[in-house]
């Protein structure tokens, strides 16, 4: 297993990416869009999200992480992109995920990322991490692509992983079923032993750009 903290930085730039400061959410706009797209009954969920984010504003960071993680495990259930969107790999916005009440691993990670940015946690402490997840037990050699959200209290810390598969938040060192492939946020992309010959991150993460733009259109600014 490649340790999560040994992911090297491959620098890149996203001209439309969120900045290092926290996120701001236009909740009146968000609620209007929720009702227009998913019906009045789903607005209660977006109000619950707003209320939760207001309640955690002054809490310590690790308590914020627990509250955000718990919220999405209560309000979302797992579903594949094919079933939800008719696509093999669609990265949903928080509005789309809360509106449907369902999402896959990327959707959970993105919704938690946006929430924690709104809660005031700096971008440098958060990474969306692509992993290979071992399935079929400890002796299995079968893996599947998966995404989690990592919280790094310090740049070299063993990250805490927020996962759609389990409700518990565990350090990366305890998730021996996960092998990190690459991770990213608005500041850069990290790969094991990154070199100049690594895959073009702009092409690799085009869905991230597209998701960020849709998130912006739905009332989230950075």
C-alpha positions as CSV (number, residue, x, y, z in Angstrom):
1,X,0.0,0.0,0.0
2,X,1.2,3.5,-0.8
3,X,0.8,5.6,2.4
4,X,-1.5,8.5,2.0
5,X,1.0,11.0,3.4
6,X,3.6,10.0,0.7
7,X,1.6,11.4,-2.2
8,X,3.9,13.8,-3.9
9,X,2.8,17.2,-5.3
10,X,2.5,17.7,-9.0
11,X,1.8,21.4,-9.4
12,X,-0.8,22.6,-11.8
13,X,-3.2,25.6,-12.1
14,X,-6.9,25.9,-12.3
15,X,-7.9,29.3,-13.4
16,X,-11.5,28.8,-12.4
17,X,-10.8,27.0,-9.1
18,X,-11.8,28.1,-5.7
19,X,-9.3,30.1,-3.7
20,X,-7.7,29.3,-0.4
21,X,-10.4,31.2,1.6
22,X,-13.6,29.6,2.6
23,X,-16.8,29.2,0.6
24,X,-19.8,31.5,0.6
25,X,-23.2,30.1,-0.2
26,X,-26.2,32.1,-1.5
27,X,-28.8,30.0,0.3
28,X,-31.9,31.9,-0.9
29,X,-30.7,31.1,-4.5
30,X,-29.8,27.5,-3.5
31,X,-33.3,26.9,-2.0
32,X,-35.0,28.4,-5.0
33,X,-33.1,26.2,-7.4
34,X,-33.8,23.2,-5.2
35,X,-37.6,23.8,-5.3
36,X,-37.5,24.5,-9.1
37,X,-35.6,21.3,-9.9
38,X,-36.6,18.8,-7.3
39,X,-39.9,20.0,-5.7
40,X,-40.9,21.8,-2.5
41,X,-40.4,18.7,-0.3
42,X,-36.7,18.7,-1.0
43,X,-36.2,22.3,0.2
44,X,-36.5,21.0,3.7
45,X,-33.2,19.1,3.1
46,X,-31.4,22.2,1.8
47,X,-32.6,24.1,4.8
48,X,-31.3,21.4,7.1
49,X,-27.9,21.6,5.3
50,X,-27.9,25.4,5.9
51,X,-28.8,25.0,9.5
52,X,-26.1,22.4,10.1
53,X,-23.5,24.6,8.5
54,X,-24.5,27.6,10.7
55,X,-24.4,25.5,13.8
56,X,-20.8,24.2,13.3
57,X,-19.3,27.6,12.4
58,X,-17.5,28.0,15.7
59,X,-16.8,24.4,16.5
60,X,-13.2,22.9,16.4
61,X,-12.3,21.5,13.0
62,X,-12.5,17.9,13.9
63,X,-16.0,18.4,15.3
64,X,-17.0,20.1,12.1
65,X,-15.7,17.0,10.2
66,X,-17.8,14.7,12.3
67,X,-21.0,16.7,11.9
68,X,-20.6,17.1,8.1
69,X,-19.8,13.5,7.6
70,X,-22.8,12.4,9.7
71,X,-25.1,14.8,7.9
72,X,-24.5,13.3,4.5
73,X,-24.6,9.7,5.7
74,X,-28.1,10.5,7.1
75,X,-29.4,12.4,4.0
76,X,-27.8,10.5,1.1
77,X,-28.0,6.9,0.1
78,X,-25.6,5.3,-2.4
79,X,-26.5,4.9,-6.0
80,X,-24.5,4.5,-9.2
81,X,-24.2,7.2,-11.8
82,X,-25.8,5.0,-14.4
83,X,-28.9,4.7,-12.3
84,X,-29.0,8.4,-11.3
85,X,-27.7,10.2,-14.4
86,X,-27.5,7.7,-17.2
87,X,-23.7,8.2,-17.4
88,X,-20.8,6.1,-16.4
89,X,-19.0,8.9,-14.5
90,X,-20.9,12.0,-13.4
91,X,-19.7,14.3,-10.7
92,X,-22.8,15.8,-9.0
93,X,-23.0,19.1,-7.2
94,X,-24.3,19.3,-3.6
95,X,-27.6,20.6,-4.9
96,X,-27.9,17.7,-7.3
97,X,-27.0,15.1,-4.6
98,X,-29.3,16.6,-1.9
99,X,-32.0,17.0,-4.5
100,X,-31.9,13.4,-5.5
101,X,-31.1,12.2,-2.0
102,X,-28.6,9.8,-3.6
103,X,-25.0,9.8,-4.9
104,X,-21.9,7.8,-5.5
105,X,-18.5,8.1,-3.9
106,X,-17.5,11.2,-5.8
107,X,-20.8,12.9,-4.9
108,X,-20.4,12.3,-1.2
109,X,-16.8,13.6,-1.3
110,X,-17.6,16.7,-3.2
111,X,-20.6,17.6,-1.0
112,X,-18.4,17.1,2.1
113,X,-15.6,19.2,0.6
114,X,-17.9,22.1,-0.2
115,X,-19.5,21.9,3.3
116,X,-16.1,21.9,5.1
117,X,-14.9,24.8,2.9
118,X,-18.1,26.7,3.9
119,X,-17.4,25.8,7.6
120,X,-14.0,27.6,7.3
121,X,-11.6,24.7,6.9
122,X,-8.8,25.8,4.6
123,X,-8.3,24.2,1.2
124,X,-4.7,23.1,2.1
125,X,-6.2,20.7,4.7
126,X,-8.6,19.0,2.4
127,X,-8.0,16.7,-0.6
128,X,-10.3,14.6,-2.7
129,X,-8.5,11.3,-2.9
130,X,-8.9,8.7,-5.7
131,X,-8.1,5.2,-4.4
132,X,-8.2,1.6,-5.4
133,X,-10.6,-0.1,-2.9
134,X,-10.0,-3.8,-2.2
135,X,-13.2,-5.7,-2.3
136,X,-14.0,-9.3,-1.3
137,X,-12.0,-9.5,2.0
138,X,-8.5,-9.1,3.3
139,X,-7.0,-11.8,1.0
140,X,-8.8,-10.6,-2.1
141,X,-6.8,-9.1,-5.0
142,X,-9.8,-7.5,-6.6
143,X,-10.1,-3.7,-6.5
144,X,-12.4,-1.0,-7.8
145,X,-12.0,2.8,-8.3
146,X,-13.2,4.8,-5.4
147,X,-13.0,8.3,-3.9
148,X,-12.8,9.6,-0.4
149,X,-12.2,13.0,1.2
150,X,-9.1,13.4,3.3
151,X,-8.6,16.0,6.1
152,X,-4.9,16.8,6.9
153,X,-4.5,18.6,10.2
154,X,-0.9,19.3,9.1
155,X,0.7,18.9,5.7
156,X,2.5,15.7,6.8
157,X,-0.2,14.3,9.0
158,X,-1.9,10.9,8.6
159,X,-5.2,12.1,7.1
160,X,-8.6,11.4,8.4
161,X,-10.7,9.8,5.7
162,X,-14.4,10.6,5.1
163,X,-15.8,7.7,3.1
164,X,-19.2,6.9,1.5
165,X,-18.7,3.2,2.2
166,X,-18.6,3.5,6.0
167,X,-19.9,6.1,8.5
168,X,-16.7,6.0,10.7
169,X,-13.9,8.5,10.1
170,X,-10.6,6.7,10.3
171,X,-6.9,7.6,9.7
172,X,-5.5,6.6,6.4
173,X,-3.1,4.3,8.1
174,X,-6.0,2.2,9.3
175,X,-7.6,1.9,5.9
176,X,-5.5,-0.9,4.6
177,X,-8.2,-1.7,2.1
178,X,-7.5,1.5,0.2
179,X,-4.5,2.3,-2.0
180,X,-4.2,6.0,-2.9
181,X,-3.7,6.8,-6.6
182,X,-3.9,10.6,-6.7
183,X,-5.5,13.4,-4.7
184,X,-6.5,17.0,-5.5
185,X,-8.0,20.2,-4.3
186,X,-8.2,23.7,-5.8
187,X,-4.4,24.2,-5.3
188,X,-2.9,21.2,-6.9
189,X,-2.8,17.5,-7.7
190,X,-0.7,14.9,-5.7
191,X,0.5,11.6,-7.1
192,X,2.9,9.0,-5.6
193,X,6.4,10.0,-6.8
194,X,5.1,12.8,-9.1
195,X,7.3,13.8,-11.9
196,X,7.0,16.1,-14.9
197,X,6.0,13.1,-17.0
198,X,2.9,12.4,-15.0
199,X,-0.5,12.4,-16.7
200,X,-1.9,15.9,-17.6
201,X,-4.0,16.8,-14.5
202,X,-6.2,19.2,-16.5
203,X,-7.3,16.4,-18.8
204,X,-7.5,14.0,-15.9
205,X,-9.7,16.2,-13.8
206,X,-11.9,17.9,-16.4
207,X,-15.0,16.6,-14.5
208,X,-13.7,18.5,-11.5
209,X,-13.6,21.7,-13.5
210,X,-17.1,21.1,-14.8
211,X,-18.5,20.3,-11.3
212,X,-16.9,23.5,-9.9
213,X,-18.6,25.6,-12.6
214,X,-22.0,24.1,-11.9
215,X,-21.5,24.5,-8.2
216,X,-20.7,28.2,-8.8
217,X,-23.9,28.6,-10.9
218,X,-25.9,27.1,-8.0
219,X,-24.8,29.8,-5.5
220,X,-21.4,28.8,-4.1
221,X,-18.6,31.3,-4.4
222,X,-15.0,31.1,-3.3
